[in-house]
Amino acid sequence: MYATFSDEPVAAASLGQVYRATLRSTGEDVAVKVQRPGIGESIAVDMLLLRRLMGVVDAYLLPPLGLSQPLTPLVDEFAGRLFTELDYVLEGQSCEKFQELYGGMPRVRTPAIKWDCSARRVLTMEWIDGVKLTNKEAMDAAGLSVLDFVDVGIECTLRQLLEHGYFHADPHPGNLLATRSGDLVYLDFGMMSGAPQYARYAIMAHVVHLVNRDYDAMCQDYYTLEFMDRDVDTSPIAPALAAFFDNVLDQSVENLNFKAIVDGLGEVLFQFPFRAPPYYALILRSLTVLEGLALSADPRYKLLGKAYPYMARRLLTDPAPELRDSFEDLMLKDGQFRWNRLQNLMEQGSKSQDFDPSQLWLLAEWLLSDTAGNVRASIVKEIARMMDAVTASNVRQRIADATGNFALAEQLVPTQPQEPEALYRAQALMTSMRTRMRAQPAPAVLLPATSSAGGSSSSSNSGSPAISSSVPVASPSGEGSPQGVDMPRLLATAAQPFFNGSGPFGLLTPQDVAKSMLQLQNITADNLPRLRRLMQMPGSTELVQSLTSQLGRRLAARAIKLAFGTQGLGREARQALAATADSRGSGR
């Protein structure tokens, strides 16, 4: 069976030893894992004694300390895992299952199992040359970075825990190997575990509730996660969570320390009738091992900062109803859409290994579905605010240019309380669209710079040049526009009335809004097949009608204020304004 077999083990563990050998049939180098004789009997005795000891601790020591987490179930779980590790056939099958689920990830690898030379107590597998992540000298000599491999491990671990729920429960440094080609090799699949699907979604919802500081919702999560029985009142936990996390969350998510959060959360929860499911303890162990490896190389390393891109990608692209609910919780606050949260999700999600911009079509389809009514209504309201702010700023700028009097422009078109924020957001949105979609140059649309007072001003009045941006909508990834069709220019032309209306001084009219909405619908429907399908969804019609209605009301109010405001002006001012309005009209 083996042409050569090393006299001494090349690696040793508590349950077995690993030797290097050569297969007689192929001449291939292999690793042979051999179980220690009598190890099963020794484990049985040890676990029996440990279980009896923990029974005494549970009965007599924990109650006086006010601790409700019994230790005996944890011993049972650990013992079950240990006995499972004694079956090397099962370990080989686990290795192949792991490869099937995660081997498609960039730079993730497992050794191939040689079944002809394997049995219950002997496992033969592919020999892979590599360096242990804890061997700093060897890693440096090979030009390999520990942090680089830990980043790969975190992405893989998150997919194990939160995507498929089948995870390596013993990822200590000895079971992780770095190859010179850049692969992270997982070894030793004797201890595997699984997280149920409801728990995977609940963990992600818990993170969203934590970011939102929604401590009452976090307490409800503990029922779903089976940390507490339904008959336990979790309301007293919320103030304790707030006392701990309000200080911690003053930092951004990227700067939070995972171990500090786990320790603090444990201190809070152990004051109450709390129990940790076995899978949860193994999840914490997996992540703390990886963070420990990273911290040994860089004391400033933040595991949550590296994990956040994966979470962001899932929230953006996963169509599961549970994650869509979490997306809605993250985006909405008191009925208002938080654009900064969406911007952050896009920035972080794009850093994830498997981020595919074409998957955002799924998010667009959901936003136009019956279940996304609240989010859609909030988005429409915010878009109407932004378009109104851009229009008002343009009109204010033109009046100031015509009269040389910015105070008069502000009097005729007063700045609304939330207008500066909406104008800034519109500018950022246009810039983001151009950057993300990498559009070709399109017709420019003026987005005036905001002054410190919240209005807009010309360079002659404020010294600050106006900000101009094109309307840069390129064909989305995965759905290219037909060859020869200049989509950025078509869309910019259709959107032009949104920013340069036919009313006095470029003020939008309800007719401009309706015309532009119709033009945008027709152009996208004719040239982008997938957008055509979106336009046929019920939510699309509702969105267009609602946006048209809201813009119409806002712009009608603006026009009335402008008309009444000009009545009190002097003759010269009225003539200057009339001349400007007439010149714009004749220019059309």
C-alpha positions as CSV (number, residue, x, y, z in Angstrom):
1,M,0.0,0.0,0.0
2,Y,2.8,2.4,1.0
3,A,6.2,2.5,-0.7
4,T,7.7,4.6,2.1
5,F,6.5,5.5,5.6
6,S,8.3,7.9,8.0
7,D,9.6,6.4,11.2
8,E,8.6,9.3,13.3
9,P,5.3,11.3,13.1
10,V,5.5,14.7,11.5
11,A,2.6,16.0,13.6
12,A,0.9,14.8,16.7
13,A,-2.4,15.5,18.5
14,S,-4.3,14.1,21.4
15,L,-6.2,11.5,19.4
16,G,-3.7,10.5,16.7
17,Q,-0.5,11.1,14.9
18,V,0.3,12.0,11.3
19,Y,3.1,10.4,9.2
20,R,4.4,11.2,5.8
21,A,4.3,8.3,3.3
22,T,4.4,7.5,-0.4
23,L,1.7,5.5,-2.2
24,R,3.0,2.4,-3.9
25,S,0.4,2.6,-6.7
26,T,1.1,6.2,-7.8
27,G,4.3,7.4,-6.0
28,E,2.3,10.3,-4.6
29,D,3.3,11.8,-1.3
30,V,0.5,11.5,1.3
31,A,-0.3,12.3,4.9
32,V,-1.4,9.3,7.0
33,K,-3.3,10.0,10.2
34,V,-3.2,7.0,12.6
35,Q,-5.4,6.8,15.7
36,R,-3.7,6.2,19.1
37,P,-4.4,2.7,20.5
38,G,-6.9,2.6,23.3
39,I,-7.8,6.3,23.0
40,G,-11.5,5.6,22.9
41,E,-11.6,3.9,26.3
42,S,-9.5,6.7,27.8
43,I,-11.9,9.4,26.5
44,A,-14.9,7.5,27.9
45,V,-13.4,7.4,31.4
46,D,-12.4,11.1,31.3
47,M,-15.7,12.3,30.1
48,L,-17.6,10.2,32.7
49,L,-15.6,11.7,35.5
50,L,-15.9,15.2,34.1
51,R,-19.6,14.9,33.7
52,R,-20.0,13.8,37.3
53,L,-17.9,16.7,38.5
54,M,-20.0,19.2,36.4
55,G,-23.2,17.7,37.9
56,V,-22.0,18.7,41.3
57,V,-21.0,22.2,40.1
58,D,-24.4,22.7,38.5
59,A,-26.3,21.5,41.6
60,Y,-24.3,23.2,44.4
61,L,-21.9,26.0,43.1
62,L,-23.8,27.8,40.3
63,P,-27.0,28.6,42.1
64,P,-25.4,30.7,44.9
65,L,-23.5,32.6,42.2
66,G,-26.8,33.4,40.4
67,L,-25.6,31.6,37.2
68,S,-28.3,29.8,35.2
69,Q,-26.1,28.3,32.4
70,P,-25.6,24.6,33.4
71,L,-22.2,23.1,32.5
72,T,-23.3,19.5,32.1
73,P,-24.9,20.0,28.6
74,L,-21.7,21.6,27.4
75,V,-19.7,18.6,28.6
76,D,-22.2,16.3,26.8
77,E,-21.8,18.3,23.6
78,F,-18.0,18.2,23.9
79,A,-18.0,14.5,24.6
80,G,-20.2,13.8,21.6
81,R,-17.8,15.8,19.4
82,L,-14.8,13.9,20.8
83,F,-16.3,10.4,20.1
84,T,-17.3,11.6,16.6
85,E,-13.6,12.5,16.0
86,L,-12.6,8.8,16.5
87,D,-14.3,7.8,13.3
88,Y,-11.9,8.7,10.5
89,V,-14.3,7.6,7.7
90,L,-16.7,10.2,9.0
91,E,-13.9,12.8,9.1
92,G,-13.0,12.1,5.5
93,Q,-16.6,12.5,4.4
94,S,-16.7,15.8,6.4
95,C,-13.6,17.0,4.5
96,E,-15.2,16.3,1.2
97,K,-18.4,18.0,2.2
98,F,-16.5,21.0,3.3
99,Q,-14.7,21.1,0.0
100,E,-18.0,20.8,-1.9
101,L,-19.5,23.8,0.0
102,Y,-16.5,26.1,0.3
103,G,-13.8,24.9,-2.1
104,G,-15.2,27.2,-4.8
105,M,-14.1,30.2,-2.7
106,P,-10.9,31.9,-3.9
107,R,-7.9,30.6,-2.0
108,V,-9.7,28.0,0.1
109,R,-8.5,24.4,-0.2
110,T,-8.7,21.0,1.6
111,P,-6.6,17.9,1.1
112,A,-8.0,15.2,-1.2
113,I,-8.9,11.9,0.6
114,K,-7.4,8.6,-0.6
115,W,-10.2,6.2,0.2
116,D,-8.4,3.1,-1.0
117,C,-5.9,3.6,1.9
118,S,-8.4,4.8,4.6
119,A,-10.4,3.1,7.3
120,R,-12.1,3.9,10.6
121,R,-8.8,4.4,12.4
122,V,-6.5,5.3,9.5
123,L,-7.0,8.3,7.2
124,T,-4.8,8.8,4.1
125,M,-5.0,12.2,2.4
126,E,-3.1,14.4,-0.1
127,W,0.2,15.9,1.2
128,I,0.2,19.7,1.0
129,D,3.3,21.7,1.6
130,G,2.6,24.8,3.7
131,V,3.4,26.9,6.7
132,K,1.5,27.1,9.9
133,L,0.1,30.6,10.5
134,T,1.7,30.7,13.9
135,N,5.2,30.2,12.5
136,K,6.2,33.8,12.0
137,E,9.7,33.1,10.8
138,A,8.6,30.6,8.2
139,M,5.8,32.9,7.1
140,D,8.2,35.9,6.7
141,A,10.7,33.7,4.9
142,A,8.0,32.6,2.4
143,G,6.8,36.2,1.9
144,L,3.4,35.4,3.4
145,S,1.2,37.7,5.5
146,V,-0.7,36.3,8.5
147,L,-3.3,39.0,8.2
148,D,-3.9,38.3,4.5
149,F,-4.7,34.6,5.3
150,V,-6.8,35.6,8.4
151,D,-8.9,37.8,6.1
152,V,-9.5,34.8,3.8
153,G,-10.3,32.7,6.9
154,I,-12.9,35.2,8.2
155,E,-14.7,35.3,4.9
156,C,-14.8,31.5,4.7
157,T,-15.8,31.2,8.4
158,L,-18.7,33.7,7.9
159,R,-19.9,31.7,4.9
160,Q,-19.7,28.5,7.0
161,L,-21.6,30.0,10.0
162,L,-24.2,32.2,8.2
163,E,-24.7,30.8,4.7
164,H,-24.6,27.0,4.8
165,G,-24.5,26.5,8.6
166,Y,-21.9,23.7,8.4
167,F,-18.7,24.8,10.0
168,H,-15.3,23.7,11.1
169,A,-15.6,23.7,14.9
170,D,-11.9,23.4,15.6
171,P,-10.0,26.0,13.5
172,H,-7.0,26.3,15.9
173,P,-3.7,27.5,14.3
174,G,-2.5,23.9,13.9
175,N,-5.4,23.1,11.5
176,L,-4.8,26.1,9.2
177,L,-2.0,26.0,6.7
178,A,-0.7,28.7,4.3
179,T,0.7,27.7,1.0
180,R,3.3,29.6,-1.1
181,S,0.7,29.9,-3.8
182,G,-1.6,31.8,-1.4
183,D,-4.1,29.2,-0.5
184,L,-5.5,28.7,3.0
185,V,-5.7,25.0,3.7
186,Y,-8.1,23.6,6.3
187,L,-7.0,20.4,8.0
188,D,-8.6,18.0,10.6
189,F,-12.3,17.7,10.0
190,G,-13.0,15.5,13.0
191,M,-15.0,18.2,14.9
192,M,-17.7,19.8,12.7
193,S,-20.9,21.5,13.7
194,G,-24.0,23.1,12.3
195,A,-26.1,26.2,13.0
196,P,-29.8,25.9,12.2
197,Q,-31.2,28.2,9.5
198,Y,-33.4,30.2,11.9
199,A,-30.3,30.9,14.0
200,R,-28.3,32.1,11.0
201,Y,-30.9,34.7,10.1
202,A,-31.4,35.6,13.8
203,I,-27.7,36.3,14.2
204,M,-27.7,38.7,11.3
205,A,-30.8,40.4,12.6
206,H,-29.2,40.7,15.9
207,V,-26.2,42.5,14.4
208,V,-28.7,44.9,12.7
209,H,-30.5,45.5,15.9
210,L,-27.2,46.1,17.6
211,V,-26.1,48.7,15.0
212,N,-29.5,50.4,15.4
213,R,-29.2,50.3,19.2
214,D,-32.6,48.6,19.3
215,Y,-32.1,46.8,22.6
216,D,-35.7,45.7,22.9
217,A,-35.5,43.9,19.6
218,M,-32.2,42.4,20.7
219,C,-34.0,40.9,23.7
220,Q,-36.6,39.4,21.4
221,D,-33.8,37.9,19.4
222,Y,-32.7,35.8,22.4
223,Y,-36.0,33.9,22.2
224,T,-35.3,33.1,18.5
225,L,-31.7,32.1,19.3
226,E,-33.0,29.9,22.1
227,F,-30.8,31.7,24.6
228,M,-33.9,32.0,26.9
229,D,-37.2,30.3,27.3
230,R,-40.3,32.2,26.1
231,D,-41.6,32.4,29.6
232,V,-38.6,34.5,30.7
233,D,-39.2,38.3,30.8
234,T,-36.4,39.8,28.8
235,S,-37.5,43.5,29.3
236,P,-35.0,44.0,32.2
237,I,-32.2,43.1,29.9
238,A,-32.6,46.1,27.6
239,P,-31.3,48.7,30.1
240,A,-28.3,46.5,30.9
241,L,-27.6,46.1,27.2
242,A,-27.9,49.9,26.7
243,A,-25.5,50.6,29.7
244,F,-22.8,48.4,28.0
245,F,-23.3,49.0,24.3
246,D,-24.1,52.8,24.3
247,N,-20.4,53.4,25.0
248,V,-19.1,50.6,22.8
249,L,-21.1,51.7,19.8
250,D,-19.7,55.3,19.9
251,Q,-17.1,53.7,17.7
252,S,-17.8,52.7,14.1
253,V,-18.6,49.0,13.4
254,E,-15.2,48.7,11.7
255,N,-13.4,49.6,14.9
256,L,-15.2,47.4,17.3
257,N,-13.3,44.6,19.1
258,F,-15.0,41.3,18.8
259,K,-13.7,39.7,22.0
260,A,-14.6,42.8,24.0
261,I,-18.1,42.7,22.7
262,V,-18.5,39.0,23.5
263,D,-17.1,39.4,27.0
264,G,-19.3,42.4,27.7
265,L,-22.4,40.7,26.3
266,G,-21.6,37.6,28.5
267,E,-21.4,39.7,31.6
268,V,-24.8,41.2,30.9
269,L,-26.6,38.0,29.9
270,F,-25.2,35.9,32.7
271,Q,-27.1,38.1,35.1
272,F,-30.2,36.5,33.7
273,P,-31.6,33.0,33.1
274,F,-29.4,32.6,30.0
275,R,-28.1,29.5,28.3
276,A,-25.8,29.3,25.3
277,P,-26.7,26.6,22.7
278,P,-23.7,24.4,21.9
279,Y,-23.5,25.7,18.3
280,Y,-23.2,29.3,19.6
281,A,-20.2,28.4,21.8
282,L,-18.4,26.8,18.9
283,I,-19.1,29.8,16.7
284,L,-17.5,32.1,19.3
285,R,-14.6,29.8,19.5
286,S,-14.1,29.8,15.7
287,L,-14.1,33.6,15.5
288,T,-12.0,34.2,18.6
289,V,-9.3,31.9,17.3
290,L,-9.1,33.8,14.1
291,E,-9.0,37.1,15.9
292,G,-6.3,35.9,18.2
293,L,-4.2,34.9,15.2
294,A,-4.6,38.3,13.7
295,L,-4.0,40.2,16.9
296,S,-0.7,38.3,17.3
297,A,0.4,39.9,14.1
298,D,-1.3,43.3,14.5
299,P,-2.6,44.4,17.9
300,R,-4.9,47.0,16.1
301,Y,-6.7,44.3,14.0
302,K,-10.5,44.5,14.2
303,L,-12.3,41.3,13.2
304,L,-15.7,43.0,13.0
305,G,-14.4,45.5,10.5
306,K,-13.2,42.6,8.3
307,A,-16.5,40.7,8.7
308,Y,-18.8,43.7,8.0
309,P,-18.3,43.5,4.1
310,Y,-19.8,40.0,4.1
311,M,-22.7,41.0,6.3
312,A,-23.3,44.1,4.0
313,R,-23.3,41.9,0.9
314,R,-25.8,39.5,2.3
315,L,-28.1,42.3,3.3
316,L,-27.9,43.8,-0.1
317,T,-28.2,40.7,-2.3
318,D,-29.8,37.9,-0.3
319,P,-33.5,37.6,-1.3
320,A,-34.4,35.7,1.9
321,P,-37.5,37.3,3.6
322,E,-35.7,37.3,6.9
323,L,-32.8,39.3,5.5
324,R,-35.1,41.7,3.7
325,D,-36.7,42.5,7.0
326,S,-33.3,43.1,8.5
327,F,-32.5,45.4,5.5
328,E,-35.7,47.4,6.2
329,D,-34.9,47.7,9.9
330,L,-31.4,49.0,9.0
331,M,-32.6,51.5,6.4
332,L,-35.7,53.0,8.0
333,K,-35.9,55.2,11.1
334,D,-39.2,56.9,12.0
335,G,-40.4,56.4,8.4
336,Q,-37.3,58.1,6.9
337,F,-34.9,56.4,4.6
338,R,-31.3,56.6,5.8
339,W,-29.2,57.1,2.7
340,N,-26.0,57.1,4.6
341,R,-26.7,53.5,5.7
342,L,-27.3,52.4,2.1
343,Q,-24.1,54.2,1.0
344,N,-22.2,52.4,3.7
345,L,-23.7,49.0,2.8
346,M,-22.7,49.6,-0.9
347,E,-19.1,50.6,0.0
348,Q,-18.6,47.7,2.5
349,G,-20.5,45.1,0.5
350,S,-18.4,45.7,-2.6
351,K,-15.3,44.7,-0.6
352,S,-16.7,41.2,-0.1
353,Q,-15.0,38.4,-2.1
354,D,-18.3,37.3,-3.8
355,F,-19.9,40.7,-4.4
356,D,-21.5,40.7,-7.8
357,P,-23.2,44.1,-8.8
358,S,-25.7,42.2,-11.0
359,Q,-27.2,40.7,-7.8
360,L,-28.5,44.2,-6.9
361,W,-31.2,43.5,-9.5
362,L,-32.7,41.2,-6.8
363,L,-32.8,44.2,-4.4
364,A,-34.5,46.4,-7.1
365,E,-37.1,43.7,-7.7
366,W,-37.8,43.4,-4.0
367,L,-38.1,47.2,-3.7
368,L,-40.9,47.1,-6.3
369,S,-42.6,44.1,-4.7
370,D,-45.7,44.1,-2.5
371,T,-43.6,43.4,0.6
372,A,-41.4,46.5,0.3
373,G,-44.2,49.2,0.5
374,N,-42.8,50.9,3.6
375,V,-39.2,51.2,2.1
376,R,-40.5,52.2,-1.3
377,A,-42.7,55.0,0.2
378,S,-39.7,56.3,2.2
379,I,-37.5,56.3,-0.8
380,V,-40.0,58.2,-3.0
381,K,-40.4,60.8,-0.3
382,E,-36.6,61.3,-0.1
383,I,-36.2,61.4,-3.9
384,A,-38.9,64.1,-4.1
385,R,-37.1,66.1,-1.5
386,M,-33.8,65.9,-3.4
387,M,-35.3,66.9,-6.7
388,D,-37.2,69.7,-5.1
389,A,-34.0,70.9,-3.4
390,V,-32.0,70.8,-6.7
391,T,-34.7,72.7,-8.6
392,A,-35.1,75.4,-5.9
393,S,-31.3,75.8,-5.7
394,N,-31.1,76.3,-9.5
395,V,-33.9,78.8,-9.5
396,R,-32.4,80.7,-6.6
397,Q,-29.1,80.8,-8.4
398,R,-30.6,82.2,-11.6
399,I,-32.5,84.9,-9.7
400,A,-29.4,85.9,-7.9
401,D,-27.5,86.1,-11.2
402,A,-30.2,88.2,-12.8
403,T,-30.6,90.7,-10.0
404,G,-27.2,90.6,-8.4
405,N,-29.0,90.2,-5.1
406,F,-28.8,86.9,-3.4
407,A,-30.9,88.0,-0.4
408,L,-33.8,88.7,-2.9
409,A,-33.4,85.2,-4.4
410,E,-33.6,83.7,-0.9
411,Q,-36.7,85.8,-0.2
412,L,-38.5,84.6,-3.3
413,V,-37.4,81.0,-3.1
414,P,-36.8,80.4,0.7
415,T,-34.6,77.6,1.8
416,Q,-36.6,74.9,3.6
417,P,-35.3,73.4,6.9
418,Q,-34.1,70.1,5.4
419,E,-33.2,71.4,1.9
420,P,-29.4,71.8,2.4
421,E,-29.2,68.1,3.5
422,A,-31.3,67.0,0.5
423,L,-29.2,69.0,-1.9
424,Y,-26.0,67.6,-0.5
425,R,-27.4,64.1,-0.8
426,A,-28.5,64.7,-4.4
427,Q,-24.9,65.8,-5.3
428,A,-23.5,62.7,-3.5
429,L,-25.9,60.5,-5.3
430,M,-25.0,61.8,-8.7
431,T,-21.3,61.4,-8.0
432,S,-21.8,57.9,-6.7
433,M,-23.8,56.9,-9.8
434,R,-21.0,58.2,-12.1
435,T,-18.3,56.5,-10.1
436,R,-20.0,53.1,-9.5
437,M,-21.4,52.7,-13.0
438,R,-18.4,54.1,-14.8
439,A,-20.6,56.0,-17.3
440,Q,-19.3,57.7,-20.4
441,P,-19.5,61.5,-20.4
442,A,-23.1,62.6,-20.6
443,P,-24.8,66.0,-20.8
444,A,-24.1,68.1,-17.8
445,V,-26.7,69.1,-15.3
446,L,-25.9,71.9,-12.9
447,L,-26.1,71.0,-9.2
448,P,-25.3,74.2,-7.4
449,A,-23.0,74.3,-4.4
450,T,-24.6,74.9,-1.1
451,S,-23.6,77.9,0.9
452,S,-23.1,78.0,4.6
453,A,-26.6,79.4,5.0
454,G,-28.1,76.4,3.2
455,G,-28.8,78.2,-0.1
456,S,-26.9,78.3,-3.3
457,S,-24.8,81.1,-4.6
458,S,-22.8,82.0,-7.7
459,S,-19.1,82.3,-7.6
460,S,-19.4,86.1,-7.7
461,N,-21.4,86.1,-4.5
462,S,-19.9,83.4,-2.4
463,G,-16.5,82.8,-3.9
464,S,-17.4,79.1,-4.2
465,P,-17.6,77.6,-7.6
466,A,-20.8,75.6,-8.4
467,I,-20.6,71.9,-8.5
468,S,-21.6,70.4,-11.8
469,S,-22.2,66.7,-12.5
470,S,-23.5,64.7,-15.4
471,V,-26.4,62.3,-15.0
472,P,-24.3,59.2,-15.4
473,V,-26.4,56.1,-15.7
474,A,-24.6,53.4,-17.6
475,S,-26.1,50.0,-18.4
476,P,-26.1,47.9,-15.2
477,S,-23.8,45.0,-14.9
478,G,-25.2,41.8,-16.4
479,E,-27.8,43.7,-18.6
480,G,-25.9,45.7,-21.2
481,S,-27.6,48.2,-23.4
482,P,-28.0,47.3,-27.0
483,Q,-24.9,47.9,-29.1
484,G,-24.7,51.5,-30.4
485,V,-27.2,52.9,-27.8
486,D,-25.7,55.7,-25.7
487,M,-27.7,55.0,-22.6
488,P,-26.0,57.7,-20.4
489,R,-26.9,60.4,-23.0
490,L,-30.4,59.1,-23.5
491,L,-31.2,59.0,-19.8
492,A,-29.6,62.4,-19.2
493,T,-31.7,63.9,-22.0
494,A,-34.9,62.3,-20.5
495,A,-34.0,63.6,-17.0
496,Q,-33.1,67.2,-18.2
497,P,-36.6,68.6,-17.4
498,F,-36.2,67.4,-13.8
499,F,-33.4,69.9,-13.4
500,N,-34.3,72.6,-15.9
501,G,-38.1,73.1,-15.8
502,S,-40.2,75.1,-18.3
503,G,-41.5,77.4,-15.6
504,P,-40.1,80.9,-14.7
505,F,-36.3,80.7,-14.0
506,G,-36.3,77.0,-14.8
507,L,-38.9,76.1,-12.1
508,L,-40.3,72.7,-12.6
509,T,-44.0,72.4,-13.5
510,P,-46.2,69.3,-12.9
511,Q,-46.2,68.9,-16.7
512,D,-42.3,68.7,-16.6
513,V,-42.5,66.0,-14.0
514,A,-45.0,63.9,-15.9
515,K,-43.1,64.3,-19.1
516,S,-39.7,63.3,-17.6
517,M,-41.2,60.3,-15.8
518,L,-42.8,59.1,-19.1
519,Q,-39.6,59.7,-21.0
520,L,-37.5,57.8,-18.4
521,Q,-40.0,54.9,-18.5
522,N,-40.0,54.7,-22.3
523,I,-36.2,54.9,-22.7
524,T,-35.4,52.3,-20.1
525,A,-38.2,50.0,-21.3
526,D,-37.0,50.2,-24.9
527,N,-33.3,49.7,-24.2
528,L,-32.8,47.7,-21.0
529,P,-34.7,44.4,-21.0
530,R,-34.4,43.8,-17.3
531,L,-35.5,47.3,-16.5
532,R,-38.5,46.7,-18.7
533,R,-39.5,43.8,-16.5
534,L,-39.1,46.0,-13.4
535,M,-41.3,48.6,-15.0
536,Q,-44.1,46.0,-15.3
537,M,-44.1,45.2,-11.6
538,P,-47.0,46.7,-9.6
539,G,-44.7,48.6,-7.3
540,S,-43.2,50.5,-10.3
541,T,-46.5,52.1,-11.2
542,E,-47.1,53.0,-7.6
543,L,-43.7,54.5,-7.4
544,V,-44.1,56.7,-10.5
545,Q,-47.5,57.9,-9.5
546,S,-46.4,58.7,-5.9
547,L,-43.3,60.5,-7.0
548,T,-45.2,62.5,-9.6
549,S,-47.8,63.4,-7.0
550,Q,-45.3,64.5,-4.3
551,L,-43.2,66.5,-6.7
552,G,-46.3,68.2,-8.1
553,R,-47.4,69.3,-4.7
554,R,-44.0,70.6,-3.7
555,L,-43.4,72.5,-7.0
556,A,-46.9,74.0,-7.0
557,A,-46.2,75.4,-3.5
558,R,-42.9,76.8,-4.7
559,A,-44.5,78.5,-7.7
560,I,-47.2,80.1,-5.6
561,K,-44.6,81.5,-3.2
562,L,-42.6,82.8,-6.1
563,A,-45.6,84.5,-7.7
564,F,-46.8,86.2,-4.5
565,G,-43.2,87.2,-3.6
566,T,-42.7,89.1,-6.9
567,Q,-45.8,91.2,-6.2
568,G,-44.1,93.2,-3.5
569,L,-41.0,94.0,-5.5
570,G,-40.1,97.3,-7.1
571,R,-40.5,98.0,-10.7
572,E,-36.8,97.6,-11.7
573,A,-36.6,94.3,-9.9
574,R,-39.7,93.0,-11.5
575,Q,-38.5,94.0,-15.0
576,A,-35.1,92.3,-14.4
577,L,-36.9,89.1,-13.3
578,A,-39.3,89.2,-16.2
579,A,-36.5,89.7,-18.7
580,T,-34.7,86.7,-17.3
581,A,-37.8,84.6,-17.4
582,D,-38.6,85.7,-20.9
583,S,-35.1,85.0,-22.1
584,R,-35.2,81.4,-20.8
585,G,-38.6,80.9,-22.4
586,S,-37.5,82.2,-25.8
587,G,-34.3,80.1,-25.5
588,R,-36.5,77.0,-25.5
